[in-house]
Amino acid sequence: MDEQVIAAMARWPDVPAVYGWLSLTESGQWRLHPAGDAIQHPESPGEAITSPQILAFIDRNYDADEHGQWYFQNGPQRVYVRLDAAPFTVHTAIDDASAQLKLRTHTGLDVRDIQALYLDETGRLHMATDRGPALVAGRDLPALLDAFEGGPDALADGLEAGEPIMVQSQGVLGFPSRPIPLHHCLRASLEIALNFRRLPAAHEG
């Protein structure tokens, strides 16, 4: 988080948080909602934010509260975010030092540790990571599946029974040396499984 933001939080600690003005799309794009209706109307697309400076500022000052609700710290004020899919969208990239495949969040952070995977009924792959709950971008999913031991076919065969299976990948940075679980999980249950809230709400106290 930016030093000037931390200083503003200390100087004005009681600025009320706001809800409904910002959303994050499934593809990892920030959207502005000038009418403040992002929560009341979860289907509202909002408007694209095009300023590179503003986008970078949001990326650097993005965090979660104790309730699993994600927000952008805009100076002393929290701007809570409607999540259309997950707190992070991750893409594949090539690590400069090792030339291995890695995952990077939409905010530009490298994923350093992956604890579990969740495949929903629409074929989207989600993961618990050190950065937070994440959705693998659709265009990056084939490359990631190819890096799993046994590849996509082995995963499909293992998941047919509907039970969690253990998967391993030595070719992707962030995957531990041990196998990790891959679960079937309905989209409606992902918030509980990964401990986040798509639609933030004010809490007492």
Secondary structure, DSSP 4 states (H G I P E B T S, - for coil): --HHHHHHHHHSTTPPPEEEEEEE-TTS-EEE-TTS-TTT-TT---EE---HHHHHHHHHTEEE-TTS-EEEEETTEEEEEEESS-SEEEEEEE-TTT--EEEEETTSPBP--EEEEEE-TTS-EEEEESS-EEEE-GGGHHHHHHTSTTHHHHHHHHHTTSS-EEE--SSBTT--SS-EEEEE--GGGHHHHHT--SS------
